[in-house]
Amino acid sequence: MTSDRHSSVDALRLGLVVHEFPVISETFVTTLAAGLLRSGQDLRILATNADAAAPRQDILDAYGLPEARIMRARYQGRLSLKRGLDLARRSPRHSPGYLGLMLADRISPARLAVTRLMADAPDFDVVHAQFGVLGLLAARHRRWGTLRTRALVVHLRGYDITRHVEERGVRVYARLFREADLFIANCRYFRDKAIALGCPADKIIVIGSPIDTRAFSPPANRRVSEGPTRLVAVGRLVEKKGFSDAVAAIGHLIREGHDVTLEILGDGPLRSALAAQISEAGLTDRVMLAGSADRGQVIEALHRADIALTPSVRASSGDEDANVNTAKEAMATGLPVIGTHHGGIPELVIPGENGDLVPERDPRALADAIAAMMGRRGDWADLGTAGRRKVLEEFDQGHIVEETLLAYRRALTIRRDRP
């Protein structure tokens, strides 16, 4: 299903604006970048976090991404008169000017590092900001002239359209909705949220996050275990992933005599709390916190599992999930998935077709759904086949790259047609 049909003949000069790169929990950005490069586009990745840790070369190697394509914001010491005047000249339209840059240098070296990054970047056909908050940043530098692009596309992916709005207010993107040329939401649920906040309906489309279905594929010979039913969950250990509910559900199942294990791959701020919950429930031999995992380790875990869980919830901060990438990866390897009626998950997991859905924050319902799925071992292969087919048809890397390139050209057309 993956296509490489785009050639360098029609290559676009593209800039992906990200916080850090690569990030193990943001494989959707890495997969998109790799697909755009493979399709022959002239891509630069603008990583704006000057405090970022050293880049993960293993991730870059796994995805075939050369470091030379990545431009990183870096602290470079005090701004010299020559450099400050040069930056001011490169942003002539609404530049803060040399004095403004010197003020930024003293007050916020990180902001100046980003200004230098933007000014040093080449001219682009399209800049694609990954997350609304980076859209705000890109739009500001576009106004100043430090970021030079024919079109600005902003991707709304999760916390940016949920938690950030709760924190900053419903008008946080009002100006961005006017200034950006096109918005992409990674699920219909977030598209509807953006429209409710004031995004013009004709300026936002839905394109899901891509999956490398060549890497995430079923094992050569998946066998149903004669021992415990093996459950797997993958994601950051944060509230919205709902892993506390998954642990509680395992407790219900064990007390009722079901033979089941759960492996959780990922790391995050709730690791200690989850470990304590597992210990207090007497589940240390049933629930394993495997820690941070690279792509190969995730694939291995999916291959040895029977059922995948994505029990996402609306966090107390307002943070919500889209149609979760880890669920797509599990489906791509042929696993049935049990998720929640949350965010974009119902757009992906179809009860009776490729898995099941339960209410948020209901460990009892989750346990019942797992038990019911355990009783349907003969259906697991068909459910897994249907799940992989959905991912191939809707989220395969090549398919998403083609849709994204069409979106870029649409954004350029919209920009050209403006009075």
Summary of the structure (lengths in Angstrom):
residues: 419
radius of gyration: 22.6
end to end distance: 39.8
largest distance: 73.9
contacts: 1478
relative contact order: 0.13
helix: 46%
strand: 17%
